[in-house]
Amino acid sequence: MEGPLSFASFVGWRYLRHRRGRAALVAVFVSLALAAVGAGLFVRATWPGQHLPWAFKIGAVTLLLASALAALVAILVRAFSVFTAVSIVGVMLGVAALVVVLGVTSGFQQEFQDKVLGVNAHVIVMRGGSEFPTWRDVQKKLLQMPEVAAAAPFVFADMQAANGVLQSSDLLVKGIDPQASGRVLDLPKQLEPGSERALEELGRREDTQGEPGVIFGTTLAKKLKVKLGDAVQLLSPLGSGAAAAGAKIPAPRTYRVVGVFFAGFEEYDKKLVYVHLKESQRLRDIGDNVNGVETRLHDPDGAVKLARRLEKQLGAGYRIIDWQELNHNLFTALKMQRVVIFLVMTLIVVVAAFNVVASLSLVVTSKRREVAMMKSMGARGSTVARVFLVAGVTIGALGVLAGTALGLLICWAASRFGYPLDPKIYLISSLPVRIVPIELVITAAVAILLALVATLYPSWRASRLPPAEGLRQE
């Protein structure tokens, strides 16, 4: 088995090779030199602390990608026949598109997950009713679990904020324990420069019975034109109709802005407000009750398993929500989008596979004499088929390698470039890119499999060529 396979590999490789002259070699060196210049300019344009015009950055990244693509094409044209090079380029572009699309969609999913987990806990424990008097016992039990890194109570209240004549729309005011919640949420990392002591200031103002503190999102702070130290009012969004119906409406109260945070998620930055836990309890007039206890785990992927275990341990009357359930619609939509995009982009590789069929069919036609000579010397049809199978798999493998390299280069350039996005539309401020190794392996395997399938017909056709017919035509 070693002999026929080695022979098929040698012959299949020779059928694809076609060295060209000095002009092609010069094109390779010129394109590589341009790629090096483009890489230098791009690194210079995206170096931290540089403030260069966008036109310069776009020109640098365009030169880098265009020259890199030209270098790959020049190398392929230099080493292989035109039809073989076209087939490899087709596979390369399809694989590169898949790598880039998967990198961007994975980046969006990871970015959304990080942003969501930055302002939401991994597992939330709530009571079925409006009262939760046993929250301290639940918090203590949670902290005793090895999977739990931190746990903290919280209270939600729907309010509005006003700064003179400027008034916001409905807000979600979240009461937190400054010390415990700082370990559950990413709030300490999200605080803007100058707000580093915001959580400490929340606790200090509550303890001294001074003007209570509040932490605003950046978008909300800009809308109300407030800054650190300014006074704002939180008031109930309920109108006079609710008062006439006998509903209790919290009286407006003045707060002092002690911090501004940037979650990177527009929906949170413009609607979420943090106050001290006791202050939110006073707003809601619920005494020592809370809405729930939120926890942070050492491993977020274990949230579902822990939630199911808590349902059994705590018993009836409690509602356990993990972060995936809390954001089920968002992450389900992202996963479905990735699957659909992957299938659509795979069609590009399928189209490239037809180039492989055409290229190998042309090779079969042009090598009829060689095939006839191999058969007349005793080669079996299966040996001839293996020759063209090797040729097709070689085209696929080279296309996959070149496409993966090009795709990774584009992903690296996009990540370093930091292409800005409108947070009002995309919810995040820049294009995220995340490379998952297993996805690269799957992409490569799919592309090579398609290339292998594309070689079946030309290989079968070559194995069926009659030796006498090939020799007679010569």
C-alpha positions in Angstrom: 0.0 0.0 0.0 3.0 2.3 0.6 4.3 2.0 -2.9 1.1 2.8 -4.9 0.3 5.7 -2.5 3.8 7.2 -2.8 3.6 6.8 -6.6 0.1 8.5 -6.7 1.3 11.3 -4.5 4.4 12.0 -6.7 2.5 11.9 -10.0 -0.4 13.9 -8.7 1.9 16.6 -7.4 3.8 16.7 -10.7 0.6 17.2 -12.6 -0.1 20.4 -10.7 3.4 21.9 -10.8 4.2 24.4 -13.5 7.2 26.7 -12.8 7.1 30.1 -14.5 9.9 32.5 -15.4 11.6 35.4 -13.8 8.7 37.9 -14.2 6.5 35.8 -11.9 9.3 35.7 -9.4 9.7 39.5 -9.5 6.0 39.8 -8.9 6.3 37.6 -5.8 9.1 39.8 -4.4 7.3 43.1 -5.2 4.1 42.0 -3.6 5.9 40.7 -0.5 7.8 44.0 -0.2 4.5 45.9 -0.5 3.0 43.6 2.2 5.9 44.4 4.5 5.5 48.1 3.9 1.8 47.9 4.5 2.3 45.9 7.7 4.8 48.6 8.9 2.4 51.5 8.1 -0.5 49.6 9.7 1.4 48.9 12.9 2.5 52.6 12.9 -1.1 53.7 12.4 -2.6 51.5 15.1 0.1 51.9 17.7 -1.4 52.9 21.1 -1.2 56.6 21.7 -1.1 57.5 18.0 -3.7 60.0 16.8 -3.4 59.7 13.0 -6.2 60.6 10.4 -8.7 57.8 9.6 -7.7 58.2 5.9 -4.1 57.1 6.8 -5.3 54.1 8.8 -7.7 53.0 6.0 -4.9 53.4 3.4 -2.5 51.4 5.6 -4.9 48.5 6.1 -5.9 48.5 2.5 -2.3 48.3 1.3 -1.6 45.5 3.8 -4.5 43.3 2.8 -4.3 44.0 -0.9 -0.5 43.3 -1.1 -0.8 40.2 1.1 -3.5 38.8 -1.3 -1.4 39.8 -4.3 1.6 38.0 -2.7 -0.4 34.8 -2.2 -1.7 34.8 -5.7 1.7 35.6 -7.2 3.3 32.6 -5.3 0.5 30.3 -6.5 0.8 31.4 -10.1 4.5 31.1 -9.9 4.4 27.5 -8.7 1.3 26.0 -10.4 -0.6 26.1 -13.7 -3.2 28.9 -14.2 -6.2 26.7 -13.7 -4.7 25.0 -10.6 -3.8 28.5 -9.2 -7.4 29.7 -9.9 -8.8 26.7 -8.1 -6.5 27.2 -5.1 -7.4 30.9 -4.9 -11.1 30.1 -5.0 -10.8 27.7 -2.1 -8.5 30.3 -0.3 -11.1 33.1 -0.7 -13.9 30.9 0.5 -12.0 29.7 3.6 -10.8 33.3 4.3 -14.4 34.5 4.2 -15.5 31.8 6.6 -12.7 32.5 9.0 -13.5 36.2 9.1 -17.2 35.8 9.4 -16.9 33.2 12.2 -14.3 35.4 13.9 -16.7 38.4 13.9 -19.8 36.5 14.9 -17.8 34.8 17.7 -16.6 38.2 18.7 -20.1 39.6 18.9 -21.3 36.6 20.9 -18.4 36.8 23.4 -18.7 40.6 23.6 -22.4 40.4 24.3 -21.8 37.7 26.9 -19.1 39.8 28.6 -21.2 42.9 28.7 -24.3 41.0 29.9 -22.3 39.2 32.7 -20.7 42.5 33.6 -24.1 43.9 34.8 -25.9 40.7 35.5 -25.0 37.8 37.8 -24.4 34.3 36.8 -27.2 32.9 38.9 -30.1 34.8 40.6 -32.2 33.5 43.4 -35.6 35.1 43.9 -38.8 34.4 45.8 -42.1 33.7 44.2 -43.9 36.4 46.1 -43.0 40.1 46.8 -41.3 39.4 50.1 -37.9 37.8 50.6 -37.2 37.9 54.4 -34.8 34.9 54.4 -32.4 36.4 51.9 -29.5 36.5 54.4 -29.8 32.7 55.0 -29.9 32.1 51.3 -26.8 34.3 50.7 -24.9 32.5 53.5 -25.8 29.1 51.9 -24.7 30.3 48.5 -21.3 31.5 49.8 -20.7 28.1 51.3 -20.9 26.4 47.9 -17.5 25.8 46.2 -18.7 27.0 42.8 -19.8 30.4 44.1 -17.2 33.2 44.2 -19.5 35.9 45.6 -23.1 36.6 46.4 -25.0 39.9 47.1 -28.6 41.1 47.5 -30.3 43.6 45.2 -33.5 45.6 44.8 -34.9 47.0 41.6 -37.1 50.1 41.3 -38.5 51.9 38.2 -37.8 55.6 38.5 -37.0 58.7 36.5 -34.1 61.1 36.9 -34.2 64.9 36.5 -31.6 67.6 36.5 -33.5 70.9 36.5 -35.5 71.1 33.3 -33.9 68.0 31.8 -35.6 64.7 32.6 -34.9 61.2 31.5 -37.3 58.5 30.5 -37.9 55.4 32.6 -34.9 54.1 34.4 -34.0 50.9 36.2 -32.6 51.9 39.6 -30.7 49.0 41.2 -30.0 49.0 44.9 -26.7 47.2 45.7 -24.5 46.4 48.6 -21.4 48.4 47.6 -19.0 45.9 49.1 -20.6 42.6 48.1 -21.9 43.6 44.7 -18.5 44.9 43.7 -17.4 41.3 43.8 -20.4 40.0 41.9 -20.6 42.6 39.1 -17.9 44.1 36.9 -19.0 47.6 38.1 -15.6 48.4 39.7 -13.9 47.8 36.3 -16.6 49.8 34.5 -16.2 53.0 36.5 -14.8 55.9 34.5 -11.7 57.8 35.5 -12.4 59.9 38.6 -15.1 57.5 39.7 -12.8 54.9 41.2 -14.1 55.5 44.7 -17.8 55.5 43.7 -18.7 52.3 45.6 -16.9 53.5 48.7 -18.7 56.8 48.4 -22.1 55.0 48.2 -21.5 53.3 51.5 -20.0 56.4 53.2 -23.0 58.6 52.3 -25.4 56.0 53.5 -23.5 55.6 56.8 -23.3 59.3 57.5 -27.0 59.9 56.7 -25.9 62.5 54.1 -27.2 63.1 50.7 -27.5 59.6 49.2 -25.1 58.8 46.3 -26.0 57.6 42.8 -24.0 56.1 40.0 -25.0 56.9 36.4 -24.2 55.3 33.1 -22.2 57.5 30.7 -25.1 57.9 28.1 -27.5 59.0 30.8 -25.0 61.4 32.4 -24.5 63.0 29.0 -28.2 63.2 28.4 -28.9 64.9 31.7 -25.7 67.0 31.4 -24.5 66.0 34.9 -21.0 65.3 36.2 -19.4 64.1 39.4 -20.7 66.0 42.4 -23.9 67.3 40.7 -27.3 67.0 42.4 -30.1 65.1 40.6 -33.5 64.0 41.6 -35.0 60.5 41.3 -38.8 60.5 41.1 -41.5 58.0 40.4 -42.7 57.5 36.8 -46.3 57.0 38.1 -48.6 59.8 37.3 -51.6 61.3 39.1 -53.8 58.5 38.0 -51.8 56.1 40.2 -52.1 58.5 43.1 -55.8 58.8 42.7 -56.1 55.0 42.7 -54.4 55.0 46.1 -51.0 53.6 45.0 -48.0 54.6 47.1 -45.7 56.9 45.1 -42.2 57.5 46.4 -41.5 61.2 47.0 -38.8 62.8 44.8 -35.4 62.8 46.5 -32.2 64.6 45.8 -29.1 62.5 45.1 -25.4 63.3 44.6 -23.6 61.8 41.6 -20.7 59.9 43.0 -19.7 58.0 39.9 -20.2 57.3 36.2 -19.8 53.8 34.7 -19.4 52.6 31.1 -20.7 49.1 30.5 -20.2 49.3 26.8 -23.8 48.2 26.3 -25.9 51.1 25.2 -29.1 49.6 26.8 -27.4 49.6 30.2 -25.5 52.9 29.9 -28.6 54.9 29.2 -31.1 53.2 31.6 -29.3 51.6 34.5 -28.6 53.5 37.8 -27.0 52.2 41.0 -27.9 53.4 44.5 -27.2 51.9 47.9 -29.3 48.8 48.9 -30.9 50.6 51.9 -31.8 53.6 49.7 -33.6 51.4 47.2 -35.4 49.7 50.1 -36.6 53.1 51.2 -37.7 54.0 47.7 -39.8 50.8 47.5 -40.8 51.0 51.2 -40.2 47.2 51.6 -38.3 47.3 54.9 -35.5 44.7 55.0 -36.8 42.7 52.0 -34.9 42.4 48.7 -35.9 41.3 45.2 -33.3 38.6 45.2 -29.7 37.4 45.7 -27.3 37.3 42.8 -24.2 35.2 42.6 -20.9 35.1 40.6 -19.4 31.7 39.9 -15.8 30.8 39.3 -16.9 29.3 36.0 -19.9 30.9 34.2 -20.5 27.8 32.2 -21.5 25.9 35.4 -24.5 28.3 36.0 -27.1 26.0 34.5 -26.0 23.0 36.6 -25.9 25.0 39.8 -29.3 26.5 39.1 -30.8 23.0 38.8 -29.1 21.9 42.0 -30.4 25.0 43.9 -34.0 24.3 42.8 -33.8 21.0 44.6 -32.0 22.3 47.7 -34.1 25.4 48.3 -37.4 23.8 47.4 -40.7 25.3 46.4 -41.3 29.1 46.6 -38.0 30.1 45.0 -37.2 30.9 41.4 -33.7 30.3 40.2 -32.5 32.0 37.0 -29.2 31.4 35.3 -27.6 34.0 33.0 -28.4 32.0 29.9 -32.1 31.8 30.8 -32.1 35.5 31.6 -30.8 36.4 28.2 -32.2 33.4 26.3 -33.6 35.3 23.3 -30.4 37.3 22.7 -28.1 34.3 22.8 -30.5 32.0 20.9 -30.7 34.6 18.1 -26.9 34.9 18.1 -26.4 31.2 17.8 -29.0 30.8 15.0 -27.4 33.7 13.2 -24.0 32.1 13.3 -25.3 28.8 12.0 -27.1 30.5 9.1 -24.1 32.6 8.2 -21.8 29.6 8.4 -24.1 27.7 6.0 -24.4 30.6 3.6 -20.6 31.3 3.6 -20.0 27.6 3.0 -21.7 28.0 -0.3 -18.6 30.1 -1.3 -16.4 27.0 -0.7 -18.9 24.9 -2.6 -18.6 27.2 -5.6 -14.8 27.0 -5.2 -15.1 23.2 -5.3 -16.6 23.5 -8.8 -13.4 25.2 -9.8 -11.5 22.1 -8.5 -13.8 19.9 -10.7 -13.1 22.1 -13.7 -9.4 22.2 -13.1 -9.0 18.5 -12.5 -11.2 17.7 -15.5 -8.9 19.8 -17.6 -5.9 18.0 -16.2 -7.5 14.6 -17.0 -8.1 15.8 -20.6 -4.5 17.1 -21.0 -3.0 14.0 -19.5 -4.8 11.4 -21.5 -1.5 10.1 -23.0 0.2 9.8 -19.6 -2.9 8.0 -18.1 -2.9 5.6 -21.1 0.9 4.9 -20.7 0.4 4.2 -16.9 -2.4 1.8 -17.7 -0.5 0.1 -20.5 2.4 -0.5 -18.1 0.1 -2.3 -15.6 -1.3 0.5 -13.4 -4.8 -0.2 -12.2 -7.7 2.1 -12.5 -7.7 2.6 -8.7 -4.0 3.8 -8.9 -4.9 6.3 -11.6 -7.9 7.5 -9.5 -5.6 8.0 -6.5 -3.3 10.2 -8.6 -6.1 12.7 -9.2 -7.5 12.3 -5.7 -4.1 13.4 -4.4 -4.1 16.3 -6.8 -7.6 17.4 -5.6 -6.7 17.1 -1.9 -3.5 19.0 -2.5 -5.5 21.9 -4.1 -7.9 21.8 -1.1 -5.1 21.7 1.5 -3.2 24.5 -0.1 -6.4 26.6 -0.4 -7.2 25.9 3.2 -3.7 26.9 4.4 -3.6 30.1 2.4 -7.2 31.0 3.2 -6.7 30.4 6.9 -3.6 32.6 6.9 -5.4 35.3 4.9 -8.5 35.1 7.2 -6.3 35.3 10.3 -4.5 38.3 8.9 -7.8 40.1 8.2 -9.1 39.3 11.7 -5.9 40.6 13.2 -6.1 43.8 11.2 -9.8 44.3 12.1 -9.1 43.7 15.8 -6.1 46.1 15.8 -7.9 48.6 13.6 -10.8 48.8 16.1 -13.5 49.6 13.5 -16.0 51.8 15.2 -19.7 50.9 15.4 -22.8 52.9 16.3 -23.7 51.6 19.8 -27.3 52.7 19.3 -27.6 50.1 16.5 -25.1 47.4 17.4 -25.1 47.9 21.2 -21.3 47.9 21.3 -18.8 50.6 20.2 -16.3 48.7 18.1 -16.1 45.6 15.9 -15.2 42.6 18.0 -13.2 39.7 16.7 -12.5 36.4 18.5 -10.7 33.4 17.0 -11.9 30.0 18.3 -9.4 27.3 17.4 -12.0 24.5 17.1 -13.9 26.7 14.6 -10.7 26.9 12.5 -10.4 23.1 12.6 -14.1 22.7 11.5 -13.7 25.2 8.7 -10.6 23.5 7.4 -12.2 20.0 7.6 -15.3 21.2 5.7 -13.2 22.8 3.0 -10.9 19.8 2.5 -14.0 17.5 2.5 -15.6 19.5 -0.2 -12.4 19.5 -2.2 -12.2 15.7 -1.8 -15.8 15.3 -3.0 -15.1 17.6 -5.9 -12.2 15.2 -7.0 -14.4 12.1 -7.2 -15.8 12.6 -10.6 -12.6 13.6 -12.4 -10.8 10.8 -10.6 -13.5 8.3 -11.7 -13.3 9.6 -15.2 -9.5 9.2 -15.4 -9.7 5.7 -14.0 -12.2 4.8 -16.8 -10.0 6.1 -19.7 -9.2 3.2 -22.2 -5.4 2.9 -22.7 -5.7 2.2 -26.4 -7.8 5.4 -27.0 -5.2 7.6 -25.3 -2.3 6.1 -27.2 -4.2 6.1 -30.6 -4.9 9.9 -30.2 -1.2 10.4 -29.9 
